[in-house]
Every structure is written in structure tokens, then in C-alpha cells.
Amino acid sequence: MTQNDWYAGALDKDWETYNSQLYDRQTFQQRVGALFRRIPLASDFMFLRDLRSSSYLADSGWFESVRRKMAIDAAGKPMPWITYAAIEFLSPRIRVEWSVFEFGCGNSTLWWSSRVARIVSCEHNANWVNGFKSQCPQNVHLIYYPETPDGPYARATEQFTGVFHVIVIDGRDRVNCARHCLKSLRPDGVVLWDNTERSQYSEGFAFLESNGFRRIDFSGLGPANRHGWSTSIFYRPENCLRI
């Protein structure tokens, strides 16, 4: 028997088996049921493959940021852990001569440092500061204060007067950070506050609004998270963002 004869015989045998099973009603129903159970899985796979290859989520780097649980963009570069809508609004308006203060340091610090002249970042975790400072370029100044209610951490901006274009509130004791930050803002300065969907910060929002600030919310997805949230900008007339 040649190899071709063997293949032909095997195919004939398989075809006979298939035909006998096809006319077995129970077997036929089982085969059809198994086929239809697989179809949704296949369509879901194709849908996810398309999303990962060409979509807003792919272009923003959301898939990789969720997988790695880090605030990074599609190229793996650091970005702030705020909503994409807020990042897209801020990015074209930032000026290289700006000074920025942020409560809480991390990937946002590195992102700001590549866009502004100076960034001062206040952190409450000494171990985090010690591990992070080696990644910081020369225009980053890290400040460490332990977390105590309405203590040196929340008052860290009081050592500056009228110098910052942006103050980022994204760390601890946020309401008290807001209460003590206004003196350090320039007249055209703004406050960037993350997680403003949280009702526990309402006193801080009211404080800023009572001092002449208006508010814009940027809600939706952002890096690293599977859920949406809100990032807000508090601004006054004649502000640096030209709102």
C-alpha cells in the first residue's frame, strides 16, 4: 500500500464515521450545540482583538496600563493617574516655563517634569521617596512629610508664595491641602484635583468655589483602572489654561 492509498483509506473511514454520526439525531444535536456554544467565544475573541489593535483604548495604552497596573501610555511612558479626558485637555495648554506643585509623587511627577521648568512634589511615604528619587530629573524637588491631619504635609505649599501655575491635589488629606494652597498659586494659577466624584471632598470644593474658583469636571476612563472616575480643574478668570 502506498502512502496515498493509506490517506485515501483513512479519509473514507472518517467520512463513513461522520455520516453515521450525522444521522444519529442525538449526536447531531450535540455537535450543533457545541458549535453554537463556540461561536460567541470566537466573536468575543475577534472583538477584543480588534479593540486591542485599533481603538481609542489601544491608542491610549489603556490595555497595557491595566495589565501592568501602572499609569503609562501606549509607548510605556509614564503619565498622570488622572482621567484621559483631563490629560487631553491639559496637554496642549501646558507651557515649558511653568512651575507645578503636586501632592503625591509617581509617574505623574515624571510626566510633568518633561513638560515644565520645575515641579515640587510632596510625599507622605518615606520609603517611596527613597526609592523614587533616583528616577527624577534635576527639575524635580521632592519633599517628605509624614501624614498627620492638617499637619506639615497639608501645609507644604505654605513655604511658597505666588509661584505655581498648577497645584495637583492627588495625595492625602486633600481637603486641608486645598485650604492651605491658595497663597502659593500665581494669580492665574489653577488647581487640578483628582477623584472629585468622592463626596468626602465636598468641603474642599466649597472652599475653592467660595474663593472665586469655577470648576470643570473631566470624567471617564483613565490609565490602570477598569472603572471611570472624575478629575476636575478649578480655575479663576484670566487663568494660565486660557479657559
N, C-alpha and C positions, 0 to 999 in steps of 0.2 A: 504494500500500500504506500502510495506516495504521500508527501505532506499535504498536497492539495486535496487528495481523496479523504484524508483524515479530517481536514477542516470542513469539507462538504458534508461528511457523515455527521460530524458534531453539530453543524448548523441544522441539518434535517432533524436530528433528535431533539434539539432545543425547540424547533418550530412545532413539532408534534406535541411536545410537552406543553408549550404555550397554548396551542389550540385546545387541547383537552382541558386545561385550566380555565381558558376563556369561557368555555361553555358550561363550566361549573358555576352556577349562579352565585353561590356564597363566596367563592374565590374571586369572581369578577367584582362583586360589591366591595370586597376587602381591598382589591387593587385600586379601584376607583376612589374609595375613601382615603386610602393612603396618598394617592396622587393629589387630591384636593387639599389634604392637610398640609402638604408640602408647598403648595402654591403661595399661600400668604407669607410663609417664611422666605420664599425666594423673592417675592415682591418687596418685602421689608428690607431684605439684603440689598436689592438693587436700589431702593430708595435711599438707604443710608450711604451706599457707595456714591451715588450721585451727589448727595449733600456734602460728603467729605471731599469730593473732587471739585465741585463748582457750586458755591453758595456763599451767602454772607457769613455763615458760621465758619466755613473753611477759610475765607479770605481774612477774617478777623483773628484766626488762630484759636477759636473757642474750643474745638475738639482737643487739640493738644494741651491747651491750658487746663481743661477739665481732667484729662488723663494724668497730667503731671501735678495737678493741684497747685498750680503756680500762675501768677499774673504775668503772662507772656503773650507776645503777638505771634503771627503766623511764621515769622522768621526765628522764633525762640528768644527774641529780645525782651527785656523787662518792660513792663508797663504798669500804670497805677491800677490798683484793685478797686476801680470805680466802674460805673456803667459805661458801655461802649458809646452811648449817646453823649455822655458828658465828655469823654475823650475826644470824640469827633468834633464837638463844639469848641473845645479848648485849643486843640492842636494848631489850627491855622491862626489863632489870635495871640499865641504866646510870643513874647519878644525876648531876644537874646540878652538884653540888658537888665532883665527883671531880677528881683530878689524874692525868694519864696521861703516861707516857714511852714513846716508840717509837723503835726503831732502824730507820731508813729513813723518808723523808717522801714524801708524794704525796697522792693522793686520800684515803687513809685519814686523813691529818692534817686535811683539811678536814671529813671526816665526824665525827671525834672533836671537832673544835673547835666544832661546832654542838650538841654534846650534853654537854660537860663544862666545868668552870670554867677548866681550864688544861691545856695539852698542851705537852710539851717533846719535840722531835723531833731526833734526831741523824742526820746525813747525811755520807757519805764523799765525795760528788761536789760540788766547789765550784761548778762551772758550773750544776748542777741547783739548788743552794741559791740562787744569784744569780737564776736565772730564776723560781724558785718563790715566793720570799719576798713578792713583790708581791701574790700571791693570798691571803696568810694574814691572818686577822683578828688583833686585838690579843691574844687569849688564847693565841696560838701563839708559842713561843720556839724558834727554830731554832739548832742547834749544828752546827758543821762541824769534823770531824776527818778527816784523810786515813786511808786504810785501811792499817794495819800490823798484823801478827799480834799479838794480845794487847796492843795499844797503846792510845793515848788514846781511840780510837773505842769499843773494847770496854769501857773503864773509865769511860765518860762518866757513868754513873749514880753513880759513887763520890763525886761532889761534892754529892750529896743524901743525906739521912738520914731514913728513915721517912716519906716524903711521898706516895708514889704508890699509887693504888688498883690501877692496871693498868700492867704493863710489857709492851710489844709487841716480840717478837723476830722481826723480818722483814727484816733487813738483812744485813750482812756479819759474818763472824767470830762466828757465832751461839753456838757452844759457850762461847767466852770471855765473850760478853755475858751469858750465863746465870750464869757463875761469879762475875761481879762485881756482879750486880744486886740481890742479896738485901738488902743494907743499906739500899737506897733504898726498899724496899717498906714499906708500912704492915703492921702485924700481920695485918690482914685482906686484904692485897693479893694479887693473882693475876698469873700470867704467861700471856700469850697468845702462843703460838708457832706460826708458820705453816710449812707444808711438813714436818710431822712424820712423813710417810711416808718421808723420806730417812734412810737408815741412818747417814749420816756425822754425824748429830747425836746419836747414841745416848749418847755420854759426857755431853752436856749434860742429857739426860733423866735419866740415872742420878744426876747431881749434884743435880738438883732433888728427885728422889724420896728421895735419902739425907738431904735436909734437911726431910723431913716433908710433901712435896707429893704429892698424888694427881693423877691425870690423867684427863681426859675428851677423847676424840677426836671431832671433827666432820668426817666425810668425805663427799665427793660433789662436785658441780659448784660452781663459783663464777663470778664475773664474768670476762670476757675470755678464758678458757681453754675449749678443747673437751674437755679431759680432766678427770677428777676428781683430787682430792688431799685432804690432811688438814690441818686446823687444830686445835690442842689447847689446852686450858686446864689449867694446873697450879694447884692450889689447896690450901689448908690448912683445917682446921676453923675455923668462925666466920669465913668469908670474905665479902667485900663482895658477891659474886654470890648469896649465900644458897644455895649448893649443899649 
